[in-house]
Amino acid sequence: MKQTHKHIQSIVSNTSNKQLQLIGEKIINNQRISFDDGVLLFEKASLPYVGALANFVREQKHGDKTYFNRNFHIEPTNICVFNCKFCSYSRLYAHKEEGWELSIDDMLNIVKKYDNQPVTEVHIVGGVHPKMNLYFFADLLNAIHAHRPDLHLKGFTPVELDYMFRKAKVSVEEGMKILKDAGLQSLPGGGAEIFHPEIRQQICEDKVDAEGWLHIHKVAHTLGMHSNATMLFGHIEKYGHRVDHMEKLRQLQDETGGFNTFIPLKFRNKDNDMSHVAETSIVEDMRLYAIARLYMDNFSHIKAYWPMLGRQNAQLSLSFGVNDLDGTIDDTTKIYSMAGSEEQTPSMRTEQLVTLIQQAKRQPVERDTLYNVIKDYSNIAYNETIAALSN
């Protein structure tokens, strides 16, 4: 439902909680909400209340436009030196016979499968393998860029990068420049999990900490590279930990302006060391997306990763602040399917993704990695869109 100023003002005015009313007034007046406001929204606000506010903000920023891109993933390995409790994907290096590792030629052959197809981005992320070092990945980037220079190269979480740089005995600044010179153009948002040390120590104590994660993204931004940011929610964290995480990202965005989008990621409990932790309900998921949209006021975009949520829930998220559904993801992305995601073979043809967005009464817009518009389907009738894309 479209949220006009009059309608949203009525919703805010009629709420019985005066504190929530004040927060709503701030949002309507485009004022930043505080840490305490964020916690209060989690503790006291109903899904309809935060949903209406988030949809208002979303439509103020983007109208009905909902973005996607044509991308594919390369996962170099699932062998990893780290032991994150929530991870169903990696295999410890001591048990590397249970995993996979791809050569540069293997990965280049994946890229070549998309020759003459209108994909715009390759997303490279995987486990931390001790033999896949900084110079291995620089060679990979050079090879991909030489083969297909128009393809945007997005890759490597700070978890991977921190290990690469320490093993190569180079600074973050030096390491990032080596990768940028090899063709790396932007960073994904993974590895952030929850920044607060109280939680991080329990779920991923041996990998790069919050300060290191934020520093790597800051250096990328100073080099003119953009990046994404994520948060793993719905496990052992409390509301204050979520808001603390978002606050740290918001502060860095104030400083650099280098983040493209914020991507909340739902914890899934299949086949990992946290299988005893119950997953959050869809109601709590939508509250999280909505409050993220309200809190992350300096992030242009909020993205829902549709393979993790499932297609119907991804459609639902478009009414709770989300304006981006990621991409076609033309592969079988293993990171979430191994953890019990809703989509076990997470790829969609472009026409399917366009249809999904249109069914939610939103306007599909194909973008590149940096949100430059490639094709706007807003003024194309539903049947014409499907006919055009199917030809």
N, C-alpha and C positions, 0 to 999 in steps of 0.2 A: 504494500500500500504506500502511495506517495505521501511523504510527510511534509506538508506545507508548514510555514512558520505558525500559522494560526492553529493548525491541528496539533503540532508538537507542543506549542505553548499551553494548549488546553490539557494535554497529558501531564505536563510538568506541574501545572497549577493545581491539578486535581489529586496529585499524589498526597497521601496522608503523612508521609515522613518529611519533616521540614528540611532535614539535612539532604535528603535525596532531591528535594525541590531546589535547594540552592545549587547543588551540583548540576542539575538540569538547566538552570538559568545560566550558569557559566558556559555550558556547552552551546546553548542557543545563541549566546552572545560571543561565541568564538573565543572564549577565555580558557586558558590552560587549567586543567584540574590537577590537584595535588596528589602526593603519595597517599595521604590519608583518605582523600576522596576515592582513589582507586580501590583501596581496601574496603571502604564502606560499600562501594558498588557491588563487590563480590559478596560481602556479608549480608547486605540488606535488600538489594534491588532485585526485583522480579525480572524474569526473562522478557515479558512484554515491555517493561519500562526501558531496560537497556537496549532492547532490540529496536524500539521506536527511535530512541536517540541515535543509535548507531546508523540506522537506515537514513535518518535525517542528515547526519554528517556525510555518509557515503554519497547521497544524492546531491548534497551541496558541492562536493568535490568532483563527482563524476557523472551525475545524472544516472541514467540506466546503463551506461557503458560498462561492459565487463570484458576484461582483457584475457587473451591467451596467446601462446606462441606455438610455432612448430619446432619442436626440439626432440632430441634423443639423448639417452644417457650412455656413458661408458663407465663401467665399474671395473677398474684394473685388477682388483683383488679383494677377497674377503678375509685374507689372512692378516692378522693384526697383532701388534705387540701389546695392545691395551686390553683391559678386561672390564668394559662398562657393563654394569649390572642389568641395564635395560635392553642390551643389544642381543637380538636374535640372529644377526646377520654374520658377524665376524667369527672366525676360527682362530684361536690362539696360535702363535707361530710354532709352539711346541707340538701342535696337532695339525700342521700345515697340509698333511695328506688329505684332510677333510675339506680343504678349500680349493680355490682356483687362483691362478695368477696368469695374467695375459702379457704377452710380449708386445713390443711396439708394433710389430707387423700385425699381430692379432687385432690390436686396437685400430690401426690404420685400415684394416680390412672392414671393420665395423663402419668406419666413416665412409668408405668407398661404397658400401651398400646404399648410401643415400645420395650418391651421385645422380644428378639430373632430377632430384626431388627438392621441393621448395622449403626445406628445413633451414632455419636461421641460426640455430644454437646447438652446440654439443655441451653437455653437462658432465664433467669428469669428477667422480668422487668415489672413494672406496675405503678399504682398510689401510692400516699403516704397516707396510711391509718393509722390513729392514734393508732388503736388497733393491727396493724401488726408491732410489734417492733423488736428490734435487736435480742432478744432471741427467738421470734417466727421464724424468718428467720434462725437463727442458728439451731433450731430444724428441720426445713425443709431441710436444707442442709445435716444435719446428717442423716436424714431419706432417702434422695435420694442416698447419698453416700453409706449407708449401703446396700441399695437394689441393686444398680448398680455401683460398684466402678470404672468401666472403663469409665463411662460417665463424660466428662469434664463439670464442673459446672461454667458457666459464668453468672454473675448476678449483678443487682443493679447499677443504675446510682448514681453519687454523690448527686443528688437531694434526692433520697431515703436514701442514706447512711448518709448524713449530718443530716437529720431529725432523723434517728435511733439513731445516736450517741449522738445528743443533748438531745433527750428524755431519753436515758439511762444514761446520765451524764458521758459519757466516752470520752476520747480523740479519735481523728481520728486513731492514732497509736494503741490504745487499741481495738477500735472497729474493725478495719481491721484484727487484729490478732485473735480476737474471731471468725470472719467469716472464716478466712483462716483455723483455726484449725477445724472448722466445715465442711470444704470441699470446700469452695469457691476457685476457681483457677484463674479466670481472671475477668476483668470488661469490660462491653460493653462501648460504647462511648457516650451514650445519655446524655441529660441534658445540653450539652455545649451551644446549640443554637448559639447566637452571644455573645462573651465575653465583647465587649465594653459596659461600663455602660450607655452610651447615648441611646443605643438600648435596652439593658437588662431592664432598668428601665421602658421602654414602653411596653415590651411584656411579661416579667416574673419577675417583680420587687421583689416578695416576696420569691423567692427560692434562693438557694445557688448561690453566685456570682462567678465570674471568678476565683478569688484567691482561694476560697474554692474548686471549681471544680478541679483546677490544683493541689492543695495540696493533695486532696484525691488520685488522680492518682499517684502523686509522692510517696506518702506513699506506695501505692500498689506496685509500681516498686521497692522500697527499700526492700520490703518483698519478692521479687523474683517473683511477679505476673506480667503478661503482661496485657495490656488493649488496647482498641480501642479509637479513637477520632472522633467526628462528628462536623459538622457545619450546622445549619439550614440557608439556603440561599433563596433569592428570595422573600423577603417581604418588610420591610421598611429600610433595611440596605443599606448603600452606599458601593462603592468599597473599600474605605479605611477601613471600618469596617471589611470587609471580610479578607483583607490582615492582619490587626491587629490580628484577630482571628488566622489565620494560623501562624503568627509570634510567638505568645505566645506558640502554640503547638510545633513549630519547636525548640524554645528555650528549652522547657522542654525535648524534645527528644534528643537534644544535651547533656543535663545533665544526663539523665537516660537511654536512649535507650530502654525504656520499652513499647513503642507503637508498636502494630503490623500493624495497618492500619488506614488510614484516610478515612472517609465516609461522603461526602457531602450529605445532605438530603434536598430535594426540599420542600419548603413550599407549602402546599395544603390548599385551602381556603373554603372547604365545612363545614358548620355547626359549625363555631367558631366565636369568636369576631373580627376576622380580615377578614371576608368574603368579605368586600369591597375592599380588596387589590388584585389586579390582579396577577395571577400566571405568572411566567416567561415562555418564549417560549423555545422550545427544542433547538434552536440555542444558547440561553443564558445558558441553562443547560450544553450543551456540552463545551462551552467556560469555564464555571466554572470548570468542571472536568479537562479540559486540563491545565488551569492555576494552579489548585491545584497540578497536577502532576509536573509541572515545579517549583513551589514554595516549595513544601514539599520534598526537596531533600534528607532528612535523614529518610523519611518514605519509607519502602520497597514497600508497597502496597497501592493502591488506589482502594477503593471498591465502586461499584454502587449497591444500594439496589434495586434489580429488581422488587419487588412488587410495589414500589413507582414509578419507571420510566415506567413500562410496559416492556414486553418482547422484543419488537422490538427496543425500545429506549435503553434498556440495551445492546442489541447487538451492536447498534451504538456506545455506550460509549466505547466499546473495541478498537475503533480507535482513541479515544481521551484521552488516558492515563490510562484508567481503566484496571486492570488485575485481578479483583476479583468480582464475582457476588453474594457473600454471599452463601446461601445454599438452600437446598430443602425446608426448613421452613415448615415442615409437620404439619401445623395447619392452622387455619383461623386467622391470625394475625390481630387484630382489630385496632391497633393504627393508621395505615395508611388507612385501608379500610374505617374507620369512617370519615376520613378527605377527602375522594374523590380520593384515589389512583387509578392508572390505573388497578390494579389487585384486584378485590373484594374478590376473594378466593385465597389468595396468597400462594399456595403450588405447587411444581412441583416434579414429580417423577425424580429419578436420571437420567433415560434415556432421559427425556425431557430436563433437564438442560444440559446434555452432548450434545444433538442434537443442542440446541440453540447455544452453544459455537462453535460447529463444523460448523454450518451454517454461522457463522461469520468468518470462515477461521482461527480460533484459535484452540489451543490444550488444551482440558480439562484436568485438574489435580485435583483429589480429595485430599483434605488436611484435617488435623485436625485443631483444634483451633489455634495452634501455628505454622501452616504452615509446619508441617512435612508431607511429601507426603505419602498418603495412596495408591493411584493408579494413575498412569500416563497413560492417554489414547492417548498420542501423536502419538504413532506408531501403533495404532489400526485403521484399516480402518473403515469408517463410518458404513457400513452395518454390519460388525463384532461387532462393539460396540453395536448397537441396538439389535442385536440378543443375545449377551451375557447378556445384562442388562435385557432383556425381559424374560429370562428363569428363 
